[in-house]
Amino acid sequence: MDDQKNNNMIKCVITDELMEFVDGSSSIKLLKQLEKKNKIKKIAYISLTSFDDDINKINIHSSGVDAIITKPCSRILLQKTLQNLNII
């Protein structure tokens, strides 16, 4: 089991701020708590949002997200973001 904890299969989580049951920031906070509790290697978090104002971006950043992408998102922008985070 320890080997599995040290070698994450999940490198990145992409979430949307406007989900039906929980917003992206809340889900990222919960996932980060589980990551820490279970001593899992750091996972990169990307938040997709349709909000482009500074207040929402500050709130999203406070969740510990590694990158914010404003929708609509192009494949090129997503690929560039993943490269910047050393995911691909």
Phi and psi restraints in degrees (value plus and minus 20) as a CYANA .aco file:
   2 ASP   PHI     -82.6   -42.6
   2 ASP   PSI     -56.2   -16.2
   3 ASP   PHI     -82.6   -42.6
   3 ASP   PSI     -57.3   -17.3
   4 GLN   PHI     -86.2   -46.2
   4 GLN   PSI     -56.6   -16.6
   5 LYS   PHI     -87.3   -47.3
   5 LYS   PSI     -52.8   -12.8
   6 ASN   PHI    -102.8   -62.8
   6 ASN   PSI     -39.8     0.2
   7 ASN   PHI    -141.3  -101.3
   7 ASN   PSI      62.5   102.5
   8 ASN   PHI     -80.5   -40.5
   8 ASN   PSI     118.2   158.2
   9 MET   PHI    -106.6   -66.6
   9 MET   PSI     -45.4    -5.4
  10 ILE   PHI    -115.8   -75.8
  10 ILE   PSI     100.9   140.9
  11 LYS   PHI    -120.8   -80.8
  11 LYS   PSI     -46.0    -6.0
  12 CYS   PHI    -173.2  -133.2
  12 CYS   PSI     123.7   163.7
  13 VAL   PHI    -141.2  -101.2
  13 VAL   PSI     106.6   146.6
  14 ILE   PHI    -130.9   -90.9
  14 ILE   PSI     104.7   144.7
  15 THR   PHI    -149.2  -109.2
  15 THR   PSI     140.6   180.6
  16 ASP   PHI    -127.8   -87.8
  16 ASP   PSI     122.8   162.8
  17 GLU   PHI     -88.2   -48.2
  17 GLU   PSI     -49.7    -9.7
  18 LEU   PHI    -127.2   -87.2
  18 LEU   PSI      60.3   100.3
  19 MET   PHI    -127.5   -87.5
  19 MET   PSI     141.7   181.7
  20 GLU   PHI     -86.7   -46.7
  20 GLU   PSI     -64.2   -24.2
  21 PHE   PHI    -121.8   -81.8
  21 PHE   PSI     -48.0    -8.0
  22 VAL   PHI    -170.7  -130.7
  22 VAL   PSI     122.4   162.4
  23 ASP   PHI     -97.5   -57.5
  23 ASP   PSI     141.6   181.6
  24 GLY   PHI     -78.8   -38.8
  24 GLY   PSI     -61.3   -21.3
  25 SER   PHI     -82.4   -42.4
  25 SER   PSI     -62.6   -22.6
  26 SER   PHI     -85.9   -45.9
  26 SER   PSI     -59.3   -19.3
  27 SER   PHI     -87.4   -47.4
  27 SER   PSI     -57.2   -17.2
  28 ILE   PHI     -85.3   -45.3
  28 ILE   PSI     -63.2   -23.2
  29 LYS   PHI     -78.4   -38.4
  29 LYS   PSI     -64.6   -24.6
  30 LEU   PHI     -84.3   -44.3
  30 LEU   PSI     -65.1   -25.1
  31 LEU   PHI     -82.9   -42.9
  31 LEU   PSI     -58.6   -18.6
  32 LYS   PHI     -85.9   -45.9
  32 LYS   PSI     -56.2   -16.2
  33 GLN   PHI     -84.1   -44.1
  33 GLN   PSI     -63.6   -23.6
  34 LEU   PHI     -85.6   -45.6
  34 LEU   PSI     -58.5   -18.5
  35 GLU   PHI     -79.3   -39.3
  35 GLU   PSI     -66.8   -26.8
  36 LYS   PHI     -88.3   -48.3
  36 LYS   PSI     -66.0   -26.0
  37 LYS   PHI     -80.2   -40.2
  37 LYS   PSI     -59.1   -19.1
  38 ASN   PHI    -115.3   -75.3
  38 ASN   PSI     -12.5    27.5
  39 LYS   PHI      33.4    73.4
  39 LYS   PSI      27.5    67.5
  40 ILE   PHI    -110.4   -70.4
  40 ILE   PSI     121.2   161.2
  41 LYS   PHI     -75.9   -35.9
  41 LYS   PSI     125.7   165.7
  42 LYS   PHI     -73.7   -33.7
  42 LYS   PSI     114.2   154.2
  43 ILE   PHI    -127.8   -87.8
  43 ILE   PSI     121.2   161.2
  44 ALA   PHI    -103.0   -63.0
  44 ALA   PSI     120.7   160.7
  45 TYR   PHI    -141.4  -101.4
  45 TYR   PSI     109.3   149.3
  46 ILE   PHI    -140.3  -100.3
  46 ILE   PSI     112.5   152.5
  47 SER   PHI    -130.8   -90.8
  47 SER   PSI     107.5   147.5
  48 LEU   PHI    -115.4   -75.4
  48 LEU   PSI     116.4   156.4
  49 THR   PHI    -166.7  -126.7
  49 THR   PSI     129.3   169.3
  50 SER   PHI    -114.8   -74.8
  50 SER   PSI     -25.9    14.1
  51 PHE   PHI    -107.6   -67.6
  51 PHE   PSI     108.1   148.1
  52 ASP   PHI    -132.9   -92.9
  52 ASP   PSI      -9.6    30.4
  53 ASP   PHI    -109.2   -69.2
  53 ASP   PSI     136.7   176.7
  54 ASP   PHI     -83.4   -43.4
  54 ASP   PSI     -58.3   -18.3
  55 ILE   PHI     -81.2   -41.2
  55 ILE   PSI     -67.0   -27.0
  56 ASN   PHI     -85.8   -45.8
  56 ASN   PSI     -58.8   -18.8
  57 LYS   PHI     -86.0   -46.0
  57 LYS   PSI     -56.5   -16.5
  58 ILE   PHI     -83.8   -43.8
  58 ILE   PSI     -63.8   -23.8
  59 ASN   PHI     -82.4   -42.4
  59 ASN   PSI     -61.2   -21.2
  60 ILE   PHI     -86.1   -46.1
  60 ILE   PSI     -64.2   -24.2
  61 HIS   PHI     -80.2   -40.2
  61 HIS   PSI     -53.1   -13.1
  62 SER   PHI     -85.7   -45.7
  62 SER   PSI     -36.5     3.5
  63 SER   PHI     -98.1   -58.1
  63 SER   PSI     -31.5     8.5
  64 GLY   PHI      77.0   117.0
  64 GLY   PSI      -5.6    34.4
  65 VAL   PHI     -84.4   -44.4
  65 VAL   PSI     127.1   167.1
  66 ASP   PHI    -108.7   -68.7
  66 ASP   PSI     -45.5    -5.5
  67 ALA   PHI    -175.7  -135.7
  67 ALA   PSI     129.1   169.1
  68 ILE   PHI    -140.8  -100.8
  68 ILE   PSI     111.7   151.7
  69 ILE   PHI    -141.0  -101.0
  69 ILE   PSI     106.9   146.9
  70 THR   PHI    -105.2   -65.2
  70 THR   PSI     112.3   152.3
  71 LYS   PHI     -98.7   -58.7
  71 LYS   PSI     131.7   171.7
  72 PRO   PHI     -93.1   -53.1
  72 PRO   PSI     127.0   167.0
  73 CYS   PHI    -127.2   -87.2
  73 CYS   PSI     108.4   148.4
  74 SER   PHI    -104.9   -64.9
  74 SER   PSI     137.4   177.4
  75 ARG   PHI     -82.0   -42.0
  75 ARG   PSI     -56.9   -16.9
  76 ILE   PHI     -84.3   -44.3
  76 ILE   PSI     -63.4   -23.4
  77 LEU   PHI     -84.7   -44.7
  77 LEU   PSI     -62.5   -22.5
  78 LEU   PHI     -82.7   -42.7
  78 LEU   PSI     -64.5   -24.5
  79 GLN   PHI     -81.9   -41.9
  79 GLN   PSI     -62.5   -22.5
  80 LYS   PHI     -83.2   -43.2
  80 LYS   PSI     -61.8   -21.8
  81 THR   PHI     -83.2   -43.2
  81 THR   PSI     -64.0   -24.0
  82 LEU   PHI     -83.8   -43.8
  82 LEU   PSI     -57.9   -17.9
  83 GLN   PHI     -85.7   -45.7
  83 GLN   PSI     -63.1   -23.1
  84 ASN   PHI     -81.7   -41.7
  84 ASN   PSI     -50.6   -10.6
  85 LEU   PHI    -110.8   -70.8
  85 LEU   PSI     -14.2    25.8
  86 ASN   PHI      39.0    79.0
  86 ASN   PSI      15.9    55.9
  87 ILE   PHI    -107.5   -67.5
  87 ILE   PSI     -58.3   -18.3
